Amino acid sequence: MANNLDSRARAAASAVLPLFLALAFLMVGNGLVGSLVGVRADIEGFPTIVTGVVMTMYYCGFLLGSLTIPRWIASVGHIRVFAGLAALAAATALAYSLFVNPVAWGGLRFVAGLSISGLYVTVESWLNAQATNETRGRLLSIYMVVVTLGLVLGVLLLGVADPIDPTLFIIAGILISLAVVPLTLLKIPAPDAISPVQFSVRALTRTAPLGVVAVALSGAAGGAIFALGAFYASTIGMEPGKAGLFVAASLVGALVTQYPLGYLSDRFPRRRVIFAVAVGAVVIATTGTFVDPGSAWLFAVMAAYGSLAFPMYSIAVSLINDILPEHQLVAAAGGIIFVYGIGSIVGPLAASFLMAAIGPVGFLWSLAAFFVPVAIYAMVRIITAVRPSQGRFISLPPRSSTAAPVLADEDVPE
């Protein structure tokens, strides 16, 4: 029986291999351009708050894309939407070096966010269509590894050329363009059209308030890291290669702890795990404010913070799914991503304002502040609320669309 499951899992992975290849190119290119814009903004002398607004526009576009792109897919199909959005994302990557001013870059970040969000929706819904209950978990695991390692590789590419030169933007545009090749030239089963997800954030908040708070503030932390991590590193004097390594450290930390924390959240009350993770993140980020900016210990702080901040999203989604009835899980996925998107918009703005007020160290103080409300509210819920029965932990990448929580659900109807 186990051999049959393994063979089915391998067959399923082989069938969607072109999709994973496309995703890998996409993630490396997007990881590079996202950090590059922050570093280049510092070199160009953009004010801190202006940089925060520019970088936040990505998440505004991302949120809009997660709400509208499913309708495009239902209208023209997965392959056309993927090809069109990849071309748009590649064009924006190439355009940064042509229009070096905050207004243009804000517009480009918005278009990039919409495009990448739509590409996430396309890939995740495509995987969901190809998965079975026996292979869904393994496909999601491969998906997580491709997304996380792709982003890590992308930010590490910051060191291969001078950010003031257009070379890195060109490399990012080429990588994103190459994402179209596997899906258009290799054989892959095309999925059926998807139905747009309906959701109610108010109902979601009323049903699983701690999960919603944790999702929103993990989005704020993740948004601040992706939008301003490289910018912060540049402002304290790191070279571009080290700035990329600084952001990559947080992702590597998340990759290491995602499953151990999931294991703990399956065996202990999730509210207590959320409380412990939030307190740990606050302590680590606060410790970072006392570390010499030139010290290698700052990389360790970032890795330790990422090892808690990014898995918080998966733990919070698992808590929400513990509480919601099974028939509401698909609809809830839209609400979860909407809440995460709002957090991702607020996070970089809050961090940039704090950095403008007290200097670069405001970045670390903001990372600490995001999880203080989570820790306090988790303690309140532990004391006052009835503990829900727990299902299994859902492991999700630090960036995903409405389709990812559905892909993670083993009981999705065939």
C-alpha positions in Angstrom: 0.0 0.0 0.0 2.8 2.4 0.9 4.6 1.7 -2.3 1.4 2.5 -4.3 1.1 5.8 -2.4 4.7 6.6 -3.2 4.3 5.8 -6.8 1.2 7.9 -7.1 3.0 10.8 -5.4 5.9 10.5 -7.8 3.6 10.4 -10.8 1.7 13.4 -9.5 4.9 15.4 -9.0 6.2 14.4 -12.5 2.9 15.5 -14.1 3.3 19.0 -12.7 7.1 19.3 -13.0 6.8 22.0 -15.6 4.7 24.0 -13.1 7.4 23.7 -10.4 10.1 24.7 -12.9 8.0 27.8 -13.9 7.5 28.6 -10.2 11.2 28.3 -9.5 12.2 30.9 -12.2 9.4 33.1 -11.0 10.4 33.0 -7.3 14.1 33.6 -8.0 13.3 36.6 -10.2 10.7 38.1 -7.8 13.0 37.5 -4.8 15.8 39.4 -6.5 13.7 42.4 -7.7 11.9 42.8 -4.4 15.1 43.2 -2.4 16.9 45.1 -5.2 14.3 47.9 -5.2 14.8 48.5 -1.4 18.6 48.6 -1.8 18.4 50.9 -4.8 15.9 53.2 -3.1 18.5 53.8 -0.3 21.2 54.4 -2.9 19.0 56.9 -4.7 18.3 58.7 -1.4 14.6 58.1 -1.2 13.3 59.3 2.2 12.5 56.4 4.5 8.7 57.0 4.6 8.6 57.4 0.8 10.5 54.1 0.5 8.0 52.5 2.8 5.1 53.7 0.7 6.7 52.6 -2.5 7.3 49.1 -1.2 3.8 48.9 0.3 2.3 49.4 -3.1 3.4 45.8 -3.9 1.0 44.5 -1.3 -1.8 46.8 -2.4 -1.5 45.2 -5.8 -1.1 41.7 -4.3 -4.3 42.1 -2.4 -6.2 43.3 -5.4 -4.9 40.5 -7.5 -5.9 37.8 -5.0 -9.5 39.1 -5.2 -9.8 39.6 -9.0 -7.5 37.1 -10.7 -9.7 34.1 -10.1 -12.3 35.6 -12.3 -9.7 36.0 -15.1 -8.7 32.4 -14.8 -12.4 31.4 -15.0 -12.7 33.5 -18.1 -9.6 32.6 -20.2 -7.9 29.7 -18.4 -4.7 29.1 -16.4 -2.1 29.1 -19.1 -3.2 32.4 -20.7 -3.4 34.1 -17.3 0.0 32.7 -16.3 1.7 33.8 -19.5 0.1 37.2 -19.5 0.9 38.0 -15.9 4.5 36.6 -16.1 5.1 38.9 -19.1 3.7 41.9 -17.1 5.8 41.0 -14.1 8.9 40.8 -16.3 8.2 44.1 -17.9 7.9 45.8 -14.6 11.2 44.4 -13.5 12.9 45.8 -16.5 11.2 49.2 -16.2 12.6 50.1 -12.8 15.9 51.2 -14.3 14.2 53.4 -16.9 12.1 55.4 -14.5 14.0 56.1 -11.3 11.6 58.1 -9.2 9.3 57.1 -6.3 6.0 57.8 -8.1 6.9 55.5 -11.1 8.4 52.9 -8.8 5.2 52.9 -6.6 3.1 52.2 -9.7 5.5 49.5 -10.9 5.4 47.9 -7.4 1.6 47.9 -7.6 1.6 46.2 -11.0 4.2 43.7 -9.9 2.2 42.8 -6.8 -1.0 42.3 -8.8 0.9 40.1 -11.3 2.7 38.0 -8.7 -0.5 37.5 -6.7 -2.2 36.3 -9.8 0.6 33.9 -10.6 0.4 32.5 -7.1 -3.4 31.9 -7.5 -2.8 30.3 -10.9 -0.1 27.9 -9.7 -1.8 26.9 -6.4 -5.2 26.3 -8.0 -3.4 24.4 -10.8 -1.7 22.2 -8.2 -5.0 21.8 -6.3 -6.7 20.6 -9.5 -4.0 18.0 -10.1 -3.7 16.7 -6.5 -5.6 13.9 -4.9 -6.1 13.3 -1.2 -3.1 10.9 -1.2 -0.7 13.3 -3.0 -1.9 16.7 -1.9 0.4 16.9 1.2 3.5 16.0 -0.7 2.8 18.4 -3.6 2.3 21.2 -1.0 5.6 20.2 0.6 7.4 20.5 -2.8 5.6 23.7 -3.4 6.8 25.2 -0.1 10.4 24.2 -0.8 10.4 25.7 -4.3 8.9 29.0 -3.1 11.1 29.4 -0.1 14.4 28.4 -1.7 13.5 30.4 -4.8 13.1 33.5 -2.7 16.3 32.8 -0.9 18.3 32.4 -4.1 16.8 35.6 -5.5 17.9 37.8 -2.6 21.3 36.2 -2.7 21.7 37.3 -6.3 21.9 40.9 -5.0 25.7 40.4 -4.7 26.4 39.5 -8.3 26.4 43.0 -9.7 26.3 46.7 -8.6 22.7 47.7 -7.8 23.2 51.1 -9.4 23.7 49.3 -12.7 20.6 48.0 -14.6 22.1 44.5 -14.8 20.3 43.1 -11.8 16.9 44.4 -13.0 17.6 42.8 -16.4 18.5 39.5 -14.7 15.3 39.6 -12.7 13.3 40.3 -15.9 14.9 37.4 -17.8 14.3 35.0 -14.9 10.6 35.9 -14.7 10.3 35.7 -18.5 11.7 32.2 -18.4 8.9 31.1 -16.1 6.6 31.0 -19.2 8.8 28.5 -21.1 8.0 25.3 -19.2 4.3 25.8 -19.3 4.1 26.7 -22.9 6.6 24.2 -24.4 6.3 21.2 -22.1 3.3 19.0 -21.9 1.2 19.5 -18.7 -2.5 18.7 -18.0 -4.5 21.9 -18.1 -6.9 22.2 -15.1 -10.6 23.1 -15.2 -11.5 26.7 -14.5 -11.8 27.7 -10.8 -14.7 29.5 -9.1 -13.9 32.8 -7.3 -13.9 32.4 -3.6 -16.6 34.2 -1.5 -15.8 35.1 2.1 -16.8 37.3 5.0 -14.0 38.8 7.1 -16.5 39.8 9.8 -17.7 36.2 10.2 -14.2 34.9 10.2 -13.1 37.4 12.9 -16.2 36.5 15.0 -15.5 32.8 14.7 -11.7 32.7 15.1 -10.5 36.0 16.5 -7.1 34.9 17.7 -6.3 33.2 14.4 -7.3 36.4 12.5 -5.1 38.6 14.7 -2.1 36.3 14.3 -2.6 36.1 10.5 -2.8 39.9 10.2 0.3 40.6 12.4 2.3 37.8 10.8 1.5 39.5 7.5 2.7 42.8 9.0 6.0 41.2 10.0 6.5 39.3 6.7 5.6 42.4 4.7 8.1 44.5 6.7 10.9 42.0 6.1 10.3 41.5 2.4 9.7 45.2 1.7 12.2 46.9 4.0 14.7 44.2 5.1 17.2 44.9 2.4 16.6 48.7 2.7 17.3 48.5 6.4 20.5 46.5 5.8 21.6 49.0 3.2 21.0 52.0 5.6 23.2 50.5 8.3 26.0 50.1 5.8 25.8 46.5 4.5 26.9 45.9 1.0 24.2 44.6 -1.4 25.4 41.0 -1.2 25.2 41.1 2.6 21.8 42.9 2.5 20.5 39.9 0.4 22.0 37.5 2.9 20.3 39.4 5.7 16.8 38.9 4.2 17.7 35.3 3.2 18.6 34.5 6.8 15.0 35.0 7.9 13.7 32.6 5.1 16.3 29.9 6.0 15.2 30.2 9.6 11.6 29.7 8.6 12.5 26.7 6.4 14.2 25.0 9.4 11.5 25.5 12.0 8.3 25.2 9.9 7.8 21.5 10.5 9.1 21.3 14.1 6.7 24.1 15.1 3.9 22.4 13.2 4.7 19.2 15.1 4.4 21.0 18.4 1.2 22.7 17.4 -0.4 19.4 16.7 0.6 18.0 20.1 0.0 21.0 22.3 -2.9 23.5 22.4 -2.3 25.8 19.4 -3.2 28.9 21.4 -0.3 28.1 23.8 2.1 27.6 20.8 1.0 30.9 19.3 1.6 32.6 22.6 5.1 31.0 22.9 6.1 31.9 19.3 4.9 35.5 19.7 6.8 36.0 23.0 9.9 34.4 21.4 9.6 36.7 18.4 9.3 39.8 20.6 12.3 38.8 22.7 14.5 38.1 19.7 13.7 41.3 17.8 14.2 43.3 21.0 17.5 41.6 21.5 18.5 42.6 18.0 18.1 46.3 18.9 21.1 46.0 21.2 23.3 44.1 18.7 26.0 46.1 16.9 24.8 46.7 13.3 28.1 45.6 12.0 28.1 42.3 13.9 27.4 38.9 12.4 25.1 38.3 15.3 22.5 40.5 13.5 22.2 37.7 10.9 21.6 35.2 13.6 18.9 37.5 15.1 17.2 37.7 11.7 17.3 33.9 11.2 15.9 33.3 14.7 13.1 35.9 14.1 12.2 34.5 10.7 12.1 31.0 12.3 9.2 32.2 14.4 7.5 35.0 12.5 6.9 33.1 9.2 5.6 29.8 10.7 3.1 31.9 12.8 1.0 32.2 9.6 0.7 28.4 9.2 -0.1 27.9 12.9 -2.7 30.6 12.8 -4.4 29.1 9.7 -4.4 25.7 11.4 -6.1 27.2 14.4 -8.7 28.8 12.2 -9.4 25.5 10.5 -9.7 23.8 13.9 -12.6 26.1 14.7 -14.5 26.5 11.4 -16.9 23.9 10.1 -15.4 21.8 7.2 -17.9 23.2 4.6 -16.6 26.8 5.3 -12.9 26.1 4.8 -12.8 27.0 1.1 -14.6 30.3 1.7 -12.5 31.1 4.7 -9.3 30.9 2.5 -10.3 34.1 0.8 -10.8 35.9 4.1 -7.5 34.6 5.5 -5.5 36.0 2.5 -7.4 39.3 2.7 -6.5 39.7 6.4 -2.9 38.7 5.7 -2.8 41.2 2.8 -4.1 44.0 5.0 -1.3 43.2 7.5 1.3 43.1 4.7 0.2 46.7 3.7 0.2 48.1 7.3 3.5 46.4 8.3 6.0 48.2 5.9 4.2 51.5 6.5 4.4 51.2 10.3 8.1 50.1 10.1 9.0 53.0 7.7 7.4 55.6 10.0 9.2 54.2 13.0 12.5 54.2 11.1 12.0 57.8 10.1 11.2 58.7 13.7 14.1 57.0 15.6 16.5 55.8 12.9 17.2 52.4 11.3 16.8 50.6 14.6 13.1 51.3 14.2 12.9 48.4 11.8 13.8 45.9 14.6 11.5 47.7 17.1 8.6 47.4 14.7 9.3 43.7 14.2 9.1 43.3 18.0 6.0 45.4 18.3 4.0 43.4 15.7 3.8 40.3 18.0 3.1 42.0 21.3 -0.7 42.2 20.6 -0.6 38.5 19.5 1.1 37.4 22.7 -1.3 39.4 24.9 -4.5 38.3 23.1 -3.3 34.7 23.0 -2.9 34.7 26.8 -6.4 36.2 27.1 -7.9 33.5 24.9 -6.0 30.8 26.8 -7.6 32.0 30.0 -11.1 32.8 28.9 -12.0 30.7 25.8 -12.8 27.0 25.4 -10.1 25.1 23.6 -11.2 23.8 20.2 -10.5 20.3 19.1 -7.5 20.2 16.8 -7.0 18.9 13.3 -3.6 18.6 11.6 -1.1 21.4 11.1 -1.2 23.1 7.7 2.2 24.1 6.5 2.1 27.1 4.2 4.9 29.2 2.5 5.4 32.8 3.7 3.6 34.1 0.6 0.5 32.4 -0.8 -2.9 32.9 -2.4 -6.4 31.9 -1.6 -5.8 28.5 -3.2 -3.0 27.5 -0.8 -5.1 26.8 2.3 -7.4 24.8 0.0 -4.5 22.8 -1.4 -3.4 22.0 2.1 -6.9 20.5 3.0 -6.8 16.8 2.6 -10.6 16.6 2.4 -11.1 18.7 -0.7 -13.6 16.9 -2.8 -12.2 15.2 -5.9 
